[in-house]
Amino acid sequence: MDVTQRLKMQKSLSRYFHILKFFILFSLTLPVSCSKKTVDPGPVYNFTIPEETGDGWTVASLTEVGIDEGPLTNLMTRLDETNEHNIHSLLIIKNGKLVFEKYFTGDKFNLAQYTGETGFDRSDTHNLCSATKSFTSALIGIAIEQGFIESVEQKVFDFFPEHADLLSTNPEKGNLTLNHLLTMTSGLEWDDESTSYFDPVNDMNRLFNSRNPIRFILAKDFVHSPGAVFEYKNCNTNVLGEIIKKASLMRLDTFSEDYLFSKLGITDFEWQMISADVVFCSGDLRLRPRDMAKFGYLFLNGGVWQNARIISQAWTENSIHRHNELDDYWFDSDGYGYKWWLWNDIDGVAVNAYAASGWGGQWIIILPDYDTVFVTTGGNYYTEETLSIQTLLVEYILPAVAH
């Protein structure tokens, strides 16, 4: 082979390898064939362990307590995509450990009035609205255990001899007991729902403007005999608060600090007042969500916090006993205990749960079968919820903790 032929062959080989190199590089850019489809891992959310602040909570990761991150990832994605969901906080306690804690931007309210501030974090107290009632009920239990009150069957007017004249006009009031107040079966006439709280004829408005708030309640007529009918009325709980003061000689806010909050390591709380010396105890207690969760865990744990008994196990059990069977009365609740709402199922999903509930999206929910406490706060006072509590529980929380 002469020189000319060798040069022609080298050029041909060079062209061949150049073309081969091009096809190899091009093939690397082609998509994988249909026989080997890639699996979309879905959204990824970085879950961090809540900060341990020395407030009494032990913290852990979701995986340490066996929680499935998938449903919570879906929840966070949905919240990111939902404008003005008005959820202010979400917390999960499982196996006695704080494992999930999220706070959101939102309008701050005080006594249902916008303060002009926005944004929440763990240091913010939140208005519990009617979830406050469950705390007042617990304080009655403590007062009984401390010997200040005989039992739930003690007569209401035993504590208010100064109002005994009301019995002469309606002797049936002598049958009214603490149990009736605790179970919302007092039968007392009360209307704070048909008109605005700012309306002078509204019973709540009249209560706050009364010279003698408790007499104003006790003077109300009966619409039902005590114990006959369940009716959710704020008046019942406010009488309970004054019974504690009468029995212990301590105003409710002081009593709560000495016998409940200090034992739970709760230092940041605020009760509202009806008058200078009467605590408003059917609503508007302010607490941090972490401290709301402590109260929930106290009941889940049979009245014990950090190996110290605060409430008797008997009281915690009686509190969540179905004293009233309901027909999907409040957020599908089917029972009522001592100021606790009870569930057997939610949207057709069987679940054993009980909850402290407040207007606007304030919830302390206990799921005993999963050793879980779920807390959420919100600002849906005047807006419709975009994610109902049923949706949160059935689509996200239960699938995560029941993993």
Contacts in CASP RR format, 6 or more apart in sequence:
PFRMAT RR
TARGET T0000
AUTHOR 0000-0000-0000
METHOD contacts of the structure
MODEL  1
MDVTQRLKMQKSLSRYFHILKFFILFSLTLPVSCSKKTVDPGPVYNFTIP
EETGDGWTVASLTEVGIDEGPLTNLMTRLDETNEHNIHSLLIIKNGKLVF
EKYFTGDKFNLAQYTGETGFDRSDTHNLCSATKSFTSALIGIAIEQGFIE
SVEQKVFDFFPEHADLLSTNPEKGNLTLNHLLTMTSGLEWDDESTSYFDP
VNDMNRLFNSRNPIRFILAKDFVHSPGAVFEYKNCNTNVLGEIIKKASLM
RLDTFSEDYLFSKLGITDFEWQMISADVVFCSGDLRLRPRDMAKFGYLFL
NGGVWQNARIISQAWTENSIHRHNELDDYWFDSDGYGYKWWLWNDIDGVA
VNAYAASGWGGQWIIILPDYDTVFVTTGGNYYTEETLSIQTLLVEYILPA
VAH
1 9 0 8 1.000
32 38 0 8 1.000
43 73 0 8 1.000
43 74 0 8 1.000
43 77 0 8 1.000
44 73 0 8 1.000
45 69 0 8 1.000
45 72 0 8 1.000
45 73 0 8 1.000
45 76 0 8 1.000
45 77 0 8 1.000
47 61 0 8 1.000
47 62 0 8 1.000
47 69 0 8 1.000
47 72 0 8 1.000
47 100 0 8 1.000
49 59 0 8 1.000
49 60 0 8 1.000
49 61 0 8 1.000
49 99 0 8 1.000
50 57 0 8 1.000
50 59 0 8 1.000
50 98 0 8 1.000
50 99 0 8 1.000
50 100 0 8 1.000
50 101 0 8 1.000
51 59 0 8 1.000
51 122 0 8 1.000
52 58 0 8 1.000
52 59 0 8 1.000
53 122 0 8 1.000
55 265 0 8 1.000
55 290 0 8 1.000
55 291 0 8 1.000
56 265 0 8 1.000
56 294 0 8 1.000
56 306 0 8 1.000
57 93 0 8 1.000
57 97 0 8 1.000
57 98 0 8 1.000
57 290 0 8 1.000
57 293 0 8 1.000
57 294 0 8 1.000
58 96 0 8 1.000
58 97 0 8 1.000
58 98 0 8 1.000
59 97 0 8 1.000
59 98 0 8 1.000
59 99 0 8 1.000
60 95 0 8 1.000
60 97 0 8 1.000
60 98 0 8 1.000
60 99 0 8 1.000
61 99 0 8 1.000
62 68 0 8 1.000
62 69 0 8 1.000
62 72 0 8 1.000
62 99 0 8 1.000
62 100 0 8 1.000
62 400 0 8 1.000
63 69 0 8 1.000
64 97 0 8 1.000
64 99 0 8 1.000
65 94 0 8 1.000
65 95 0 8 1.000
65 97 0 8 1.000
65 99 0 8 1.000
66 94 0 8 1.000
66 403 0 8 1.000
67 92 0 8 1.000
67 94 0 8 1.000
67 99 0 8 1.000
67 100 0 8 1.000
67 400 0 8 1.000
67 401 0 8 1.000
67 403 0 8 1.000
68 399 0 8 1.000
68 400 0 8 1.000
68 403 0 8 1.000
69 400 0 8 1.000
70 400 0 8 1.000
71 395 0 8 1.000
71 396 0 8 1.000
71 397 0 8 1.000
71 399 0 8 1.000
71 400 0 8 1.000
72 100 0 8 1.000
72 396 0 8 1.000
72 400 0 8 1.000
74 395 0 8 1.000
74 396 0 8 1.000
75 90 0 8 1.000
75 392 0 8 1.000
75 395 0 8 1.000
75 396 0 8 1.000
76 102 0 8 1.000
78 387 0 8 1.000
79 85 0 8 1.000
79 87 0 8 1.000
79 104 0 8 1.000
79 387 0 8 1.000
82 386 0 8 1.000
82 387 0 8 1.000
84 383 0 8 1.000
84 386 0 8 1.000
85 104 0 8 1.000
85 386 0 8 1.000
85 387 0 8 1.000
86 106 0 8 1.000
86 107 0 8 1.000
86 360 0 8 1.000
86 378 0 8 1.000
86 379 0 8 1.000
86 380 0 8 1.000
86 383 0 8 1.000
86 385 0 8 1.000
86 386 0 8 1.000
87 104 0 8 1.000
87 376 0 8 1.000
87 377 0 8 1.000
87 378 0 8 1.000
87 379 0 8 1.000
87 387 0 8 1.000
88 103 0 8 1.000
88 104 0 8 1.000
88 106 0 8 1.000
88 119 0 8 1.000
88 120 0 8 1.000
88 126 0 8 1.000
88 376 0 8 1.000
88 377 0 8 1.000
88 378 0 8 1.000
88 379 0 8 1.000
89 101 0 8 1.000
89 102 0 8 1.000
89 103 0 8 1.000
89 104 0 8 1.000
89 120 0 8 1.000
89 126 0 8 1.000
89 289 0 8 1.000
89 375 0 8 1.000
89 376 0 8 1.000
89 377 0 8 1.000
89 378 0 8 1.000
90 100 0 8 1.000
90 101 0 8 1.000
90 102 0 8 1.000
90 374 0 8 1.000
90 375 0 8 1.000
90 376 0 8 1.000
91 98 0 8 1.000
91 100 0 8 1.000
91 101 0 8 1.000
91 102 0 8 1.000
91 289 0 8 1.000
91 290 0 8 1.000
91 292 0 8 1.000
91 293 0 8 1.000
91 373 0 8 1.000
91 374 0 8 1.000
91 375 0 8 1.000
91 376 0 8 1.000
92 98 0 8 1.000
92 99 0 8 1.000
92 100 0 8 1.000
92 101 0 8 1.000
92 372 0 8 1.000
92 373 0 8 1.000
92 374 0 8 1.000
92 375 0 8 1.000
92 397 0 8 1.000
92 400 0 8 1.000
92 401 0 8 1.000
93 99 0 8 1.000
93 293 0 8 1.000
93 296 0 8 1.000
93 297 0 8 1.000
93 372 0 8 1.000
93 373 0 8 1.000
93 374 0 8 1.000
93 375 0 8 1.000
94 370 0 8 1.000
94 371 0 8 1.000
94 372 0 8 1.000
94 373 0 8 1.000
94 401 0 8 1.000
95 371 0 8 1.000
96 297 0 8 1.000
96 301 0 8 1.000
96 371 0 8 1.000
98 290 0 8 1.000
98 293 0 8 1.000
101 122 0 8 1.000
101 289 0 8 1.000
101 290 0 8 1.000
103 119 0 8 1.000
103 120 0 8 1.000
103 121 0 8 1.000
103 122 0 8 1.000
103 124 0 8 1.000
104 119 0 8 1.000
104 120 0 8 1.000
105 118 0 8 1.000
105 119 0 8 1.000
105 120 0 8 1.000
106 118 0 8 1.000
106 119 0 8 1.000
106 120 0 8 1.000
106 379 0 8 1.000
107 114 0 8 1.000
107 115 0 8 1.000
107 116 0 8 1.000
107 117 0 8 1.000
107 118 0 8 1.000
107 379 0 8 1.000
108 114 0 8 1.000
108 115 0 8 1.000
108 116 0 8 1.000
108 117 0 8 1.000
108 118 0 8 1.000
108 119 0 8 1.000
108 120 0 8 1.000
108 124 0 8 1.000
109 115 0 8 1.000
109 127 0 8 1.000
109 379 0 8 1.000
109 381 0 8 1.000
110 127 0 8 1.000
111 127 0 8 1.000
111 272 0 8 1.000
111 284 0 8 1.000
112 127 0 8 1.000
112 359 0 8 1.000
112 381 0 8 1.000
120 126 0 8 1.000
120 377 0 8 1.000
122 288 0 8 1.000
122 289 0 8 1.000
122 290 0 8 1.000
123 288 0 8 1.000
124 288 0 8 1.000
125 268 0 8 1.000
125 269 0 8 1.000
125 270 0 8 1.000
125 286 0 8 1.000
125 287 0 8 1.000
125 288 0 8 1.000
126 286 0 8 1.000
126 287 0 8 1.000
126 288 0 8 1.000
126 289 0 8 1.000
126 292 0 8 1.000
126 362 0 8 1.000
126 377 0 8 1.000
126 378 0 8 1.000
127 284 0 8 1.000
127 285 0 8 1.000
127 286 0 8 1.000
127 362 0 8 1.000
128 135 0 8 1.000
128 283 0 8 1.000
128 284 0 8 1.000
128 285 0 8 1.000
128 286 0 8 1.000
128 287 0 8 1.000
128 292 0 8 1.000
128 356 0 8 1.000
128 358 0 8 1.000
128 362 0 8 1.000
129 283 0 8 1.000
129 284 0 8 1.000
129 358 0 8 1.000
129 359 0 8 1.000
129 360 0 8 1.000
129 361 0 8 1.000
129 362 0 8 1.000
130 234 0 8 1.000
130 282 0 8 1.000
130 283 0 8 1.000
130 357 0 8 1.000
130 358 0 8 1.000
130 359 0 8 1.000
130 362 0 8 1.000
131 283 0 8 1.000
131 285 0 8 1.000
131 292 0 8 1.000
131 356 0 8 1.000
131 357 0 8 1.000
131 358 0 8 1.000
131 362 0 8 1.000
131 363 0 8 1.000
131 364 0 8 1.000
132 237 0 8 1.000
132 281 0 8 1.000
132 282 0 8 1.000
132 283 0 8 1.000
132 284 0 8 1.000
132 285 0 8 1.000
132 358 0 8 1.000
133 237 0 8 1.000
133 281 0 8 1.000
133 282 0 8 1.000
133 283 0 8 1.000
133 339 0 8 1.000
133 356 0 8 1.000
134 295 0 8 1.000
134 319 0 8 1.000
134 339 0 8 1.000
134 340 0 8 1.000
134 356 0 8 1.000
134 364 0 8 1.000
135 256 0 8 1.000
135 260 0 8 1.000
135 281 0 8 1.000
135 285 0 8 1.000
135 295 0 8 1.000
135 356 0 8 1.000
136 237 0 8 1.000
136 240 0 8 1.000
136 241 0 8 1.000
136 252 0 8 1.000
136 281 0 8 1.000
136 282 0 8 1.000
136 339 0 8 1.000
137 182 0 8 1.000
137 237 0 8 1.000
137 240 0 8 1.000
137 319 0 8 1.000
137 338 0 8 1.000
137 339 0 8 1.000
137 340 0 8 1.000
138 260 0 8 1.000
138 295 0 8 1.000
138 298 0 8 1.000
138 299 0 8 1.000
138 311 0 8 1.000
138 315 0 8 1.000
138 319 0 8 1.000
139 241 0 8 1.000
139 244 0 8 1.000
139 252 0 8 1.000
139 255 0 8 1.000
139 256 0 8 1.000
139 259 0 8 1.000
139 260 0 8 1.000
140 149 0 8 1.000
140 152 0 8 1.000
140 178 0 8 1.000
140 182 0 8 1.000
140 240 0 8 1.000
140 241 0 8 1.000
140 243 0 8 1.000
140 244 0 8 1.000
140 338 0 8 1.000
141 149 0 8 1.000
141 311 0 8 1.000
141 312 0 8 1.000
141 315 0 8 1.000
142 259 0 8 1.000
142 260 0 8 1.000
142 310 0 8 1.000
142 311 0 8 1.000
142 315 0 8 1.000
143 149 0 8 1.000
143 243 0 8 1.000
143 244 0 8 1.000
143 247 0 8 1.000
143 248 0 8 1.000
143 255 0 8 1.000
143 259 0 8 1.000
144 150 0 8 1.000
144 151 0 8 1.000
144 152 0 8 1.000
144 315 0 8 1.000
145 311 0 8 1.000
145 312 0 8 1.000
145 315 0 8 1.000
146 248 0 8 1.000
146 259 0 8 1.000
148 244 0 8 1.000
148 247 0 8 1.000
148 248 0 8 1.000
149 178 0 8 1.000
149 243 0 8 1.000
149 244 0 8 1.000
149 247 0 8 1.000
151 178 0 8 1.000
152 177 0 8 1.000
152 178 0 8 1.000
152 179 0 8 1.000
152 182 0 8 1.000
153 177 0 8 1.000
153 178 0 8 1.000
153 179 0 8 1.000
154 177 0 8 1.000
154 178 0 8 1.000
155 174 0 8 1.000
155 175 0 8 1.000
155 176 0 8 1.000
155 177 0 8 1.000
156 173 0 8 1.000
156 174 0 8 1.000
156 176 0 8 1.000
156 177 0 8 1.000
156 178 0 8 1.000
156 180 0 8 1.000
156 181 0 8 1.000
156 218 0 8 1.000
156 239 0 8 1.000
156 243 0 8 1.000
157 163 0 8 1.000
157 164 0 8 1.000
157 166 0 8 1.000
157 167 0 8 1.000
157 173 0 8 1.000
157 174 0 8 1.000
157 176 0 8 1.000
157 218 0 8 1.000
159 242 0 8 1.000
159 243 0 8 1.000
159 246 0 8 1.000
159 247 0 8 1.000
160 214 0 8 1.000
160 218 0 8 1.000
160 242 0 8 1.000
160 246 0 8 1.000
163 214 0 8 1.000
163 215 0 8 1.000
163 218 0 8 1.000
163 219 0 8 1.000
166 173 0 8 1.000
166 215 0 8 1.000
166 218 0 8 1.000
166 219 0 8 1.000
167 173 0 8 1.000
167 174 0 8 1.000
170 221 0 8 1.000
170 222 0 8 1.000
172 222 0 8 1.000
172 225 0 8 1.000
172 226 0 8 1.000
173 218 0 8 1.000
173 222 0 8 1.000
175 225 0 8 1.000
175 226 0 8 1.000
176 186 0 8 1.000
176 226 0 8 1.000
177 226 0 8 1.000
178 240 0 8 1.000
178 243 0 8 1.000
179 323 0 8 1.000
180 186 0 8 1.000
180 187 0 8 1.000
180 226 0 8 1.000
180 227 0 8 1.000
180 236 0 8 1.000
181 236 0 8 1.000
181 237 0 8 1.000
181 239 0 8 1.000
181 240 0 8 1.000
182 236 0 8 1.000
182 240 0 8 1.000
182 323 0 8 1.000
182 337 0 8 1.000
182 338 0 8 1.000
182 339 0 8 1.000
183 227 0 8 1.000
183 230 0 8 1.000
183 323 0 8 1.000
183 324 0 8 1.000
183 336 0 8 1.000
183 337 0 8 1.000
183 338 0 8 1.000
184 230 0 8 1.000
184 231 0 8 1.000
184 232 0 8 1.000
184 233 0 8 1.000
184 236 0 8 1.000
184 324 0 8 1.000
184 336 0 8 1.000
185 224 0 8 1.000
185 226 0 8 1.000
185 227 0 8 1.000
185 228 0 8 1.000
185 229 0 8 1.000
185 230 0 8 1.000
185 231 0 8 1.000
185 324 0 8 1.000
186 226 0 8 1.000
186 227 0 8 1.000
186 233 0 8 1.000
186 235 0 8 1.000
186 236 0 8 1.000
187 222 0 8 1.000
187 223 0 8 1.000
187 224 0 8 1.000
187 225 0 8 1.000
187 226 0 8 1.000
187 227 0 8 1.000
187 228 0 8 1.000
187 229 0 8 1.000
187 231 0 8 1.000
187 233 0 8 1.000
188 217 0 8 1.000
188 220 0 8 1.000
188 221 0 8 1.000
188 222 0 8 1.000
188 223 0 8 1.000
188 233 0 8 1.000
188 235 0 8 1.000
188 236 0 8 1.000
189 220 0 8 1.000
189 221 0 8 1.000
189 222 0 8 1.000
189 223 0 8 1.000
190 203 0 8 1.000
190 217 0 8 1.000
190 220 0 8 1.000
190 231 0 8 1.000
190 233 0 8 1.000
190 234 0 8 1.000
190 235 0 8 1.000
191 202 0 8 1.000
191 203 0 8 1.000
192 202 0 8 1.000
192 203 0 8 1.000
192 204 0 8 1.000
192 205 0 8 1.000
192 234 0 8 1.000
195 201 0 8 1.000
195 202 0 8 1.000
196 202 0 8 1.000
197 204 0 8 1.000
197 205 0 8 1.000
198 205 0 8 1.000
199 205 0 8 1.000
200 206 0 8 1.000
200 209 0 8 1.000
203 235 0 8 1.000
204 234 0 8 1.000
206 216 0 8 1.000
207 213 0 8 1.000
207 216 0 8 1.000
207 217 0 8 1.000
207 235 0 8 1.000
207 238 0 8 1.000
207 274 0 8 1.000
208 274 0 8 1.000
208 275 0 8 1.000
210 216 0 8 1.000
210 275 0 8 1.000
213 238 0 8 1.000
213 274 0 8 1.000
213 275 0 8 1.000
213 278 0 8 1.000
214 238 0 8 1.000
214 239 0 8 1.000
214 242 0 8 1.000
214 278 0 8 1.000
217 235 0 8 1.000
217 238 0 8 1.000
217 239 0 8 1.000
218 239 0 8 1.000
220 235 0 8 1.000
223 231 0 8 1.000
224 231 0 8 1.000
230 324 0 8 1.000
230 326 0 8 1.000
230 329 0 8 1.000
230 336 0 8 1.000
232 329 0 8 1.000
232 330 0 8 1.000
234 282 0 8 1.000
234 283 0 8 1.000
235 282 0 8 1.000
236 282 0 8 1.000
237 281 0 8 1.000
237 282 0 8 1.000
237 283 0 8 1.000
237 339 0 8 1.000
238 274 0 8 1.000
238 278 0 8 1.000
238 280 0 8 1.000
238 281 0 8 1.000
238 282 0 8 1.000
240 281 0 8 1.000
241 252 0 8 1.000
241 279 0 8 1.000
241 281 0 8 1.000
242 252 0 8 1.000
242 278 0 8 1.000
244 250 0 8 1.000
244 252 0 8 1.000
244 255 0 8 1.000
245 251 0 8 1.000
245 252 0 8 1.000
245 255 0 8 1.000
245 279 0 8 1.000
248 255 0 8 1.000
250 258 0 8 1.000
251 277 0 8 1.000
251 279 0 8 1.000
252 271 0 8 1.000
252 279 0 8 1.000
252 281 0 8 1.000
253 271 0 8 1.000
253 279 0 8 1.000
256 269 0 8 1.000
256 271 0 8 1.000
257 269 0 8 1.000
259 310 0 8 1.000
260 266 0 8 1.000
260 310 0 8 1.000
261 267 0 8 1.000
261 269 0 8 1.000
261 291 0 8 1.000
263 305 0 8 1.000
263 308 0 8 1.000
263 310 0 8 1.000
264 291 0 8 1.000
264 294 0 8 1.000
264 295 0 8 1.000
264 298 0 8 1.000
264 305 0 8 1.000
264 310 0 8 1.000
265 291 0 8 1.000
265 294 0 8 1.000
266 287 0 8 1.000
266 291 0 8 1.000
266 294 0 8 1.000
268 287 0 8 1.000
268 288 0 8 1.000
268 291 0 8 1.000
269 285 0 8 1.000
269 286 0 8 1.000
269 287 0 8 1.000
269 291 0 8 1.000
270 285 0 8 1.000
270 286 0 8 1.000
271 279 0 8 1.000
271 280 0 8 1.000
271 281 0 8 1.000
271 284 0 8 1.000
271 285 0 8 1.000
271 286 0 8 1.000
272 279 0 8 1.000
272 280 0 8 1.000
272 283 0 8 1.000
272 284 0 8 1.000
272 285 0 8 1.000
273 279 0 8 1.000
273 280 0 8 1.000
274 280 0 8 1.000
283 358 0 8 1.000
287 295 0 8 1.000
289 375 0 8 1.000
289 377 0 8 1.000
292 364 0 8 1.000
292 375 0 8 1.000
292 377 0 8 1.000
293 364 0 8 1.000
293 373 0 8 1.000
293 375 0 8 1.000
294 305 0 8 1.000
295 356 0 8 1.000
295 364 0 8 1.000
296 356 0 8 1.000
296 364 0 8 1.000
296 366 0 8 1.000
296 373 0 8 1.000
296 375 0 8 1.000
297 305 0 8 1.000
297 373 0 8 1.000
298 304 0 8 1.000
298 305 0 8 1.000
298 310 0 8 1.000
298 311 0 8 1.000
298 316 0 8 1.000
299 311 0 8 1.000
299 316 0 8 1.000
299 319 0 8 1.000
299 320 0 8 1.000
299 354 0 8 1.000
299 366 0 8 1.000
300 366 0 8 1.000
300 368 0 8 1.000
300 371 0 8 1.000
300 372 0 8 1.000
300 373 0 8 1.000
302 311 0 8 1.000
302 313 0 8 1.000
302 316 0 8 1.000
302 317 0 8 1.000
303 309 0 8 1.000
303 310 0 8 1.000
303 311 0 8 1.000
303 312 0 8 1.000
303 313 0 8 1.000
303 315 0 8 1.000
303 316 0 8 1.000
304 310 0 8 1.000
318 338 0 8 1.000
319 337 0 8 1.000
319 338 0 8 1.000
319 339 0 8 1.000
319 340 0 8 1.000
320 337 0 8 1.000
320 338 0 8 1.000
320 340 0 8 1.000
320 342 0 8 1.000
320 354 0 8 1.000
321 337 0 8 1.000
321 338 0 8 1.000
322 335 0 8 1.000
322 336 0 8 1.000
322 337 0 8 1.000
322 342 0 8 1.000
323 336 0 8 1.000
323 337 0 8 1.000
323 338 0 8 1.000
324 335 0 8 1.000
324 336 0 8 1.000
324 337 0 8 1.000
325 334 0 8 1.000
325 335 0 8 1.000
326 333 0 8 1.000
326 334 0 8 1.000
326 335 0 8 1.000
326 336 0 8 1.000
327 334 0 8 1.000
328 334 0 8 1.000
329 335 0 8 1.000
329 336 0 8 1.000
330 341 0 8 1.000
330 357 0 8 1.000
331 341 0 8 1.000
331 357 0 8 1.000
331 388 0 8 1.000
331 389 0 8 1.000
331 390 0 8 1.000
332 343 0 8 1.000
332 345 0 8 1.000
332 346 0 8 1.000
332 347 0 8 1.000
332 390 0 8 1.000
333 341 0 8 1.000
333 342 0 8 1.000
333 343 0 8 1.000
333 355 0 8 1.000
334 342 0 8 1.000
334 343 0 8 1.000
334 344 0 8 1.000
334 345 0 8 1.000
335 341 0 8 1.000
335 342 0 8 1.000
335 343 0 8 1.000
336 342 0 8 1.000
337 354 0 8 1.000
339 356 0 8 1.000
340 354 0 8 1.000
340 355 0 8 1.000
340 356 0 8 1.000
341 354 0 8 1.000
341 355 0 8 1.000
341 356 0 8 1.000
341 357 0 8 1.000
342 353 0 8 1.000
342 354 0 8 1.000
342 355 0 8 1.000
343 351 0 8 1.000
343 352 0 8 1.000
343 353 0 8 1.000
343 354 0 8 1.000
343 355 0 8 1.000
344 350 0 8 1.000
344 351 0 8 1.000
344 352 0 8 1.000
345 351 0 8 1.000
346 353 0 8 1.000
346 390 0 8 1.000
346 393 0 8 1.000
346 394 0 8 1.000
347 390 0 8 1.000
347 394 0 8 1.000
349 394 0 8 1.000
349 398 0 8 1.000
351 367 0 8 1.000
351 369 0 8 1.000
351 393 0 8 1.000
351 398 0 8 1.000
352 367 0 8 1.000
352 368 0 8 1.000
352 369 0 8 1.000
353 365 0 8 1.000
353 366 0 8 1.000
353 367 0 8 1.000
353 368 0 8 1.000
353 393 0 8 1.000
354 365 0 8 1.000
354 366 0 8 1.000
355 363 0 8 1.000
355 364 0 8 1.000
355 365 0 8 1.000
355 366 0 8 1.000
356 362 0 8 1.000
356 363 0 8 1.000
356 364 0 8 1.000
357 363 0 8 1.000
359 381 0 8 1.000
360 378 0 8 1.000
360 379 0 8 1.000
360 380 0 8 1.000
360 381 0 8 1.000
361 376 0 8 1.000
361 377 0 8 1.000
361 378 0 8 1.000
361 379 0 8 1.000
361 380 0 8 1.000
361 385 0 8 1.000
361 389 0 8 1.000
362 376 0 8 1.000
362 377 0 8 1.000
362 378 0 8 1.000
363 374 0 8 1.000
363 375 0 8 1.000
363 376 0 8 1.000
363 377 0 8 1.000
363 389 0 8 1.000
364 373 0 8 1.000
364 374 0 8 1.000
364 375 0 8 1.000
365 373 0 8 1.000
365 374 0 8 1.000
365 375 0 8 1.000
365 389 0 8 1.000
365 393 0 8 1.000
366 372 0 8 1.000
366 373 0 8 1.000
367 373 0 8 1.000
367 374 0 8 1.000
367 397 0 8 1.000
367 398 0 8 1.000
367 401 0 8 1.000
370 398 0 8 1.000
370 401 0 8 1.000
370 402 0 8 1.000
372 397 0 8 1.000
372 401 0 8 1.000
374 393 0 8 1.000
374 397 0 8 1.000
376 389 0 8 1.000
376 392 0 8 1.000
END
